[in-house]
Amino acid sequence: MIIILKAGVTEVAAKQLLAQIEALGLKPLYMPGVERTVLGAIGDERVLQSLHLDSNPIVDEIKPILSKYKLVSREINPVDTHVMLGNHAVGGERFTVIAGPCGVESREQLLSVAKMVNGQGVAALRGGAFKPRTSPYSFQGLGEAGLKLLKEANQLTGLPTVSEVIDANDVELMANYIDCFQIGARNMQNFRLLEAVGRLRLPVLLKRGMSATVEELLLAAEYIVNAGNPNVILCERGIRTFETATRNTLDLNAVAYLKRKTHLPVLVDPSHGTGVRELIAPLSFAAAAVGADGIIVESHLKPCEALSDGHQALDAEQFSTLMDGLRPFVHAAGKQL
């Protein structure tokens, strides 16, 4: 339930009503605005009848929250959320670029890629220390050793780091080394993992599952926010369809739809969305055109030697070309790199 208070209601009066809502066992939300204060009540709204809100002198309007996802919906928060990666705000007028290798392979590899992308003005460095792979024989990542290398890269370049967490038991460990958790497509509905990252305030980059609907993505985000962490960034990374020409089908419809339905920032992953190196740039331009708040792309100094996803990684020249080509599309969309 959304409770819009009348203009001029004091903070004391608003919080007294909020305390009454909480006493009924509902999740209270306090959203002070410039002109009006809005309260939220999440839970069994029938218990609110005892408060007689329709006759309360400080209440102006009462609206039900119609969507299944309450906290991440624009119904309850029409203002865009900005999520901080270090000193960089993801969302709003900024177009965020996150880049780096699929997996952390060695100190030399990670630091060389970090220096390469840092020179192009990216907002954060990506790199997997734990790699969930389809085959048990594929490179699985360096684990904590990879996390230490990410921390070193952060200290040397100043870039915040993004890395995938695949097990709820690793959340506390990873929080000591990185700046943003990534929840991969395979774990989008790992609800215990979502709740675990929700108990911390570290930003979470939540990728859409390869067979998940947009509503399921938003409900996964709801798990994180409901657990106490509002710092969620959504990511469209392509879905599995009957098409075999590309690795996945990048659903840019979803990006435009998400921007209408949620206040959370939305990124696009054209690397996994296509799996074709030559398609990454045009799909990145398209992402900017449909209103995405940024992209996350894979880059490697020597893609042919990469231990994972080298076929979709951009080398230094290709990444520089991407950034140069991206600028006019970002500016046309009213944003800045």
C-alpha positions in Angstrom: 0.0 0.0 0.0 1.2 3.5 -0.9 0.1 6.3 1.6 0.6 9.8 0.3 0.6 12.4 3.1 -0.7 15.9 2.8 1.6 18.8 2.1 3.1 20.3 5.3 2.9 17.1 7.4 5.8 17.1 9.8 8.4 14.4 10.0 7.4 13.6 13.5 3.8 13.0 12.5 4.8 10.9 9.5 7.1 8.7 11.6 4.4 8.2 14.2 2.1 6.8 11.5 5.0 4.7 10.2 5.5 3.2 13.7 1.8 2.3 13.8 2.2 0.5 10.4 5.3 -1.4 11.7 3.5 -2.4 14.9 0.9 -4.2 12.8 3.6 -6.4 11.4 4.0 -4.7 8.0 7.2 -3.7 6.4 7.3 0.1 6.7 8.8 2.4 4.0 9.6 6.1 4.5 10.1 8.2 1.4 10.3 11.9 2.1 9.9 14.2 -0.9 10.4 17.9 -1.6 6.7 18.7 -1.3 5.1 15.5 0.0 6.1 12.5 2.1 5.1 9.1 1.0 4.8 6.0 3.2 4.7 2.4 2.2 3.3 -0.7 3.9 4.3 -4.1 2.5 2.5 -7.2 3.7 -1.1 -8.2 4.4 -2.8 -4.8 3.8 -6.0 -6.0 5.4 -4.6 -5.2 8.8 -4.4 -1.5 7.9 -8.1 -1.2 8.3 -7.6 -0.8 12.0 -5.8 2.4 11.4 -8.7 4.0 9.5 -6.3 5.7 7.1 -9.1 7.1 4.9 -10.2 9.4 7.8 -6.7 10.2 9.1 -6.2 14.0 8.8 -2.6 13.8 7.6 -3.4 11.3 4.8 -4.2 12.7 1.4 -4.4 9.5 -0.8 -4.1 5.8 -0.5 -3.1 3.6 -3.4 -2.6 -0.2 -3.6 0.6 -1.6 -5.1 -0.6 -3.7 -8.0 2.6 -5.3 -9.1 3.9 -8.5 -7.5 7.3 -6.8 -7.1 6.6 -4.1 -4.5 10.0 -2.5 -3.6 11.6 -2.4 -7.0 8.5 -1.0 -8.8 8.0 2.5 -10.0 4.6 2.5 -8.3 6.3 2.9 -5.0 9.4 4.8 -6.1 9.0 6.8 -9.3 12.4 8.4 -9.0 15.4 6.6 -10.6 17.7 4.9 -8.2 21.4 5.6 -8.4 23.8 2.8 -7.3 27.3 3.8 -6.3 30.3 1.9 -7.7 33.0 3.6 -5.8 32.6 7.2 -6.7 30.6 6.5 -9.9 26.8 6.6 -9.9 25.2 4.0 -12.0 21.9 5.4 -13.4 20.5 8.8 -14.1 22.4 10.8 -16.7 25.5 8.7 -16.7 26.1 5.8 -19.1 28.2 3.3 -17.3 30.8 1.0 -19.0 32.1 -2.0 -17.0 34.8 -4.0 -18.7 37.4 -6.7 -18.1 38.2 -10.3 -18.6 35.6 -13.1 -18.2 37.9 -14.8 -15.7 40.9 -13.8 -13.6 43.7 -16.0 -15.0 46.9 -14.4 -13.7 48.3 -11.3 -12.2 49.9 -10.2 -15.5 46.7 -10.8 -17.4 44.4 -9.0 -15.0 46.6 -6.0 -14.4 47.3 -5.5 -18.1 43.6 -5.6 -18.9 42.8 -3.3 -16.0 45.3 -0.7 -17.3 43.9 -1.0 -20.8 40.3 -0.3 -19.9 41.2 2.3 -17.3 42.8 4.3 -20.0 39.4 4.3 -21.8 37.5 5.8 -19.0 35.4 2.9 -17.8 33.6 3.0 -14.5 34.5 -0.5 -13.1 36.6 -3.6 -13.7 34.9 -7.0 -14.1 36.6 -10.3 -13.6 35.5 -13.7 -12.4 37.4 -15.3 -9.5 34.8 -18.1 -9.3 33.6 -19.4 -12.6 30.4 -21.5 -13.0 31.1 -23.5 -16.1 28.8 -25.8 -18.1 31.6 -28.4 -18.3 33.3 -29.6 -15.1 36.6 -29.8 -17.1 36.6 -26.1 -18.0 38.6 -23.4 -16.1 36.8 -22.8 -12.8 38.6 -19.6 -11.7 41.4 -19.0 -9.2 39.1 -18.6 -6.1 40.4 -16.4 -3.3 43.7 -15.9 -5.1 41.7 -14.3 -7.9 39.9 -12.1 -5.4 43.3 -10.9 -4.1 44.3 -10.0 -7.6 41.1 -8.0 -8.1 41.9 -6.1 -4.9 45.4 -5.3 -6.1 44.0 -4.1 -9.4 41.6 -1.8 -7.6 44.4 -0.4 -5.5 46.6 0.2 -8.6 44.0 1.7 -10.9 41.3 3.0 -8.5 38.6 1.1 -10.5 35.9 -0.6 -8.4 35.7 -4.3 -9.1 32.8 -6.5 -10.0 33.0 -10.3 -9.6 30.5 -13.2 -9.7 29.4 -14.9 -6.5 28.1 -18.4 -7.0 27.7 -19.7 -3.4 26.0 -18.0 -0.4 28.9 -19.3 1.8 31.3 -17.1 -0.2 29.5 -13.8 0.3 31.3 -12.7 3.4 34.7 -13.7 2.0 34.2 -11.8 -1.3 32.9 -8.7 0.4 36.4 -8.3 1.8 37.9 -8.0 -1.7 35.4 -6.6 -4.2 33.1 -3.6 -4.7 30.1 -5.2 -6.4 28.7 -8.7 -6.4 27.5 -10.2 -9.7 24.7 -12.7 -9.7 25.0 -14.7 -12.9 22.3 -16.0 -15.1 22.5 -19.5 -13.6 21.9 -18.2 -10.1 19.2 -15.6 -10.8 16.7 -17.7 -8.8 19.1 -19.0 -6.2 17.0 -17.4 -3.5 19.3 -18.2 -0.6 22.1 -16.5 -2.5 19.9 -13.5 -3.3 19.0 -13.1 0.4 22.7 -13.5 1.4 23.8 -10.6 -0.8 20.7 -8.7 0.4 21.9 -8.7 3.9 24.9 -6.6 2.9 24.9 -3.1 1.5 27.4 -4.0 -1.3 26.0 -3.3 -4.8 24.7 -6.3 -6.7 24.7 -6.7 -10.5 21.8 -9.1 -11.1 21.8 -10.8 -14.5 18.6 -12.1 -16.1 18.4 -15.9 -16.3 18.7 -17.3 -19.8 15.1 -18.7 -19.6 13.7 -16.1 -17.2 10.8 -13.7 -17.8 11.2 -10.0 -17.1 8.8 -10.4 -14.1 11.0 -13.2 -12.7 14.0 -10.9 -13.0 12.2 -8.2 -11.1 11.0 -10.6 -8.4 14.6 -11.9 -8.0 15.6 -8.2 -7.4 12.8 -8.0 -4.9 14.4 -10.7 -2.9 17.6 -8.7 -2.6 15.9 -5.4 -1.8 13.5 -7.0 0.7 16.5 -8.5 2.6 17.7 -4.9 3.1 20.0 -4.0 0.2 18.6 -1.4 -2.2 21.8 -1.2 -4.3 20.7 -3.4 -7.2 21.6 -3.1 -10.8 19.7 -5.2 -13.3 21.4 -6.7 -16.4 19.9 -8.0 -19.6 22.4 -10.6 -21.0 20.4 -12.4 -23.6 17.9 -15.2 -23.4 17.8 -18.7 -25.0 15.6 -19.0 -28.0 15.3 -21.2 -31.0 17.9 -19.0 -32.9 21.3 -20.6 -33.2 23.1 -17.9 -35.2 24.2 -16.2 -31.9 25.0 -17.5 -28.5 21.8 -16.0 -27.1 19.1 -13.6 -28.3 19.7 -10.1 -26.7 16.3 -8.9 -25.6 16.5 -5.1 -26.0 12.7 -5.1 -25.7 13.2 -6.0 -22.1 15.5 -3.0 -21.5 12.9 -0.5 -22.6 10.2 -2.3 -20.6 12.3 -2.5 -17.5 12.9 1.3 -17.6 9.2 1.8 -17.5 8.5 -0.7 -14.7 11.4 -0.3 -12.2 13.4 2.5 -10.7 16.6 0.3 -10.7 19.3 1.0 -13.2 19.5 -1.4 -16.2 22.7 -2.5 -17.9 23.2 -4.6 -21.0 25.7 -7.4 -21.6 26.3 -7.6 -25.4 29.2 -10.1 -24.9 27.0 -12.9 -23.6 24.0 -11.6 -25.4 25.5 -12.3 -28.8 28.7 -14.4 -28.2 30.0 -12.8 -31.5 32.8 -10.3 -31.1 31.8 -8.3 -34.3 28.2 -7.8 -32.9 29.2 -6.3 -29.6 29.7 -2.8 -30.8 26.4 -2.4 -32.8 24.4 -4.0 -29.9 26.1 -1.7 -27.4 25.0 1.3 -29.6 21.5 -0.1 -29.7 21.5 -0.6 -25.9 22.2 3.1 -25.5 19.5 4.0 -28.0 16.8 2.1 -26.1 17.6 3.7 -22.8 20.0 1.4 -21.0 22.1 2.9 -18.2 25.3 1.2 -19.4 27.0 -2.0 -20.7 29.2 -4.7 -19.3 31.6 -6.1 -21.9 34.4 -8.7 -21.9 37.9 -7.5 -22.8 41.3 -9.2 -23.0 44.7 -8.2 -24.3 45.0 -11.6 -26.1 41.5 -13.1 -26.6 42.9 -16.1 -28.4 44.8 -17.1 -25.2 41.8 -16.5 -22.8 40.8 -19.5 -20.7 37.2 -18.6 -20.9 35.0 -16.8 -23.5 37.9 -15.6 -25.6 35.7 -15.6 -28.7 33.6 -12.8 -27.4 36.3 -10.7 -25.8 37.5 -7.4 -27.3 41.2 -6.7 -27.6 42.7 -3.2 -26.9 42.1 -1.9 -30.4 38.5 -3.3 -30.6 37.7 -1.9 -27.2 39.0 1.5 -28.1 36.9 1.5 -31.3 33.8 0.5 -29.3 34.2 3.4 -26.9 34.8 5.9 -29.7 31.7 4.7 -31.5 29.6 4.6 -28.4 29.9 8.3 -27.5 27.5 9.8 -30.2 24.8 7.2 -29.3 25.1 7.9 -25.6 25.0 11.7 -26.2 22.0 11.3 -28.5 20.2 9.4 -25.7 20.8 12.4 -23.4 23.5 10.7 -21.2 27.2 11.1 -20.7 30.0 8.6 -20.6 
